[in-house]
Amino acid sequence: MSDSVFYIMIDIFVTICGIYIIAQYIFMVTTKELRKNMLLPKEIPIERCTDQKGYIKAMGTKQLIFGIAATACGLISLMQDLLGAYNMYVSMAAMVIFIVLSLWYGRESKKAISKFWN
């Protein structure tokens, strides 16, 4: 039982993170500005961004894709846990997709930071 509670908590966390990423995307695109609590390393000061609009254009869609994928993967796993309809292949696919997109987003973010920060 304790294992399933742990998995449910992880799935809820991933889902909430995905929703947060999507919310940050919406804020970033609608206001055309960056915020301190968005998906940037803490040591990267937003004030030193040389082209905020360029960064938003470069990373906006990528951030949305990552947020949707995180939300979907979290919800898929959560539904399997709560409904007891565990399918190893679905679970593994969701995990692999999440990990691959996390690595992809991290790499793309590093490239954008090196391009738009001095």
C-alpha positions in Angstrom: 0.0 0.0 0.0 2.8 2.5 0.9 4.3 2.0 -2.6 1.1 2.9 -4.3 0.7 6.0 -2.2 4.2 7.1 -3.1 3.5 6.5 -6.8 0.3 8.5 -6.5 2.1 11.4 -4.9 4.8 11.4 -7.6 2.1 11.3 -10.3 0.3 14.2 -8.7 3.5 16.1 -8.4 4.4 15.6 -12.1 0.8 16.6 -13.1 0.9 19.8 -11.0 4.4 20.6 -12.4 3.0 20.2 -16.0 0.1 22.5 -15.2 2.5 25.1 -13.7 4.7 24.9 -16.8 1.6 25.5 -19.0 0.6 28.4 -16.8 4.0 30.0 -17.0 3.9 29.6 -20.8 0.5 31.4 -20.9 1.8 34.2 -18.7 5.0 34.5 -20.7 3.2 34.7 -24.1 0.4 37.0 -23.0 2.5 39.5 -21.1 5.6 39.2 -23.4 7.8 39.3 -20.3 9.8 36.8 -18.2 9.3 36.2 -14.5 11.7 35.1 -11.8 9.8 32.0 -10.9 9.7 30.6 -14.5 11.8 27.7 -15.8 15.2 29.2 -15.5 18.1 28.3 -13.2 18.3 30.5 -10.1 21.7 31.8 -11.1 20.3 33.3 -14.3 19.2 36.9 -13.6 16.2 37.8 -15.8 17.4 41.5 -15.9 20.4 40.4 -18.0 18.4 38.9 -20.8 19.4 40.7 -23.9 16.2 39.9 -25.9 13.2 38.8 -23.9 10.9 38.6 -26.9 13.4 36.5 -28.8 13.7 34.1 -25.8 10.0 33.9 -25.6 9.7 33.2 -29.3 12.5 30.6 -29.1 11.3 28.8 -26.0 7.5 29.4 -25.9 6.3 26.5 -28.0 8.9 24.2 -26.5 7.8 25.1 -23.0 4.1 24.4 -24.0 5.0 21.0 -25.5 7.0 20.1 -22.3 4.1 21.2 -20.1 1.5 19.3 -22.0 3.6 16.2 -22.0 4.3 16.4 -18.3 0.6 16.9 -17.5 -0.4 14.0 -19.8 2.2 11.6 -18.5 1.3 12.5 -14.9 -2.4 12.0 -15.5 -1.9 8.8 -17.4 0.1 7.3 -14.5 -2.2 8.7 -11.9 -5.3 7.2 -13.6 -3.5 3.8 -13.8 -2.7 4.0 -10.1 -6.2 5.1 -9.0 -8.2 2.8 -11.2 -6.0 -0.2 -10.7 -5.7 -0.6 -14.4 -2.0 -0.8 -14.5 -0.5 -1.6 -18.0 3.3 -1.9 -18.0 3.7 -0.8 -21.6 1.6 2.4 -21.1 3.4 3.2 -17.9 6.8 2.7 -19.4 5.9 4.7 -22.5 4.7 7.6 -20.3 7.9 7.5 -18.3 10.2 7.3 -21.4 8.3 10.2 -23.1 8.6 12.3 -19.9 12.3 11.6 -19.4 13.1 12.2 -23.1 11.2 15.5 -23.2 12.7 16.6 -19.9 16.2 16.1 -21.4 15.2 17.8 -24.6 13.7 20.8 -22.9 16.8 21.1 -20.6 19.1 21.1 -23.7 17.0 23.6 -25.6 16.8 25.8 -22.5 20.6 25.8 -22.2 21.0 26.8 -25.8 18.5 29.6 -25.5 20.1 30.9 -22.3 23.5 31.0 -24.0 22.0 32.8 -26.9 19.9 35.4 -25.1 21.9 36.1 -21.9 25.3 37.9 -21.8 
